[in-house]
Amino acid sequence: MKQRRANRKLGSIERDVLEELSFGDLMYGFLLSARSTSRMHRLARERAMQRYRRKIAVERLIGAKYIQASGERLSITGKGRLSLGNAVRKNMQSLRNTTWDGKWRLATFDIPQKYGPLRYKVRSILKRAGFAMLQQSIWVFPHECEELVQLIKSESNLSKYILYGVLERIENDTQLRKHFKLH
């Protein structure tokens, strides 16, 4: 019985606790080393700024009524869904109305299993917006769509798991060009 418990995978809360504790150990080590105090301060400032930016973004979304807070939980509201739907429609219109600038927009996500339903929603939104799946969890689109990706990332738990980029070239993109009717 003890053997099974020792080999059990850590849950998300346990991992978060261990990460916070390891950061505390890192800070303690910095404090003991006289030469690394500036590095310690820089790391502490970066973490504080990241928490502050996230807090401000959440407050802004709550103020705009895109999300609602219920205790410690955040959820998207009808207005937030509507805004996301508008961004999807705008994305689809840009696919039909704009000439291609020769650049590919890439959205990648690596969402942990604990957010499985959110992973499904992200995939569904990208499909509805007209993205093409390049590989598992890597989606591509030929027109500007950063606004859509930022809206998806505004879901409080997802911002660190989704990346957006612009590529000058994708190797062997003939299938993609056909898919998006770019000749």
Buried (B, 14 or more C-beta within 10 A) or exposed (E): EEEEEEEEEEEEEEEEEEEEEEEEEBBEEBEEEEEBEEEBEEBBEEEEEEEEEEEEBBEEBBEEEBBBEEEEEBEBBEEBEEBBEEBBEBBBEBBEEEEBEEBBBBBBBEBEEEBEEBBEBBBEBBEBBBBBEBEEBBBBBBBBBEEBBEBBBBBBEBBEBBEBEEEEEEEEBEEBEEEBEEE
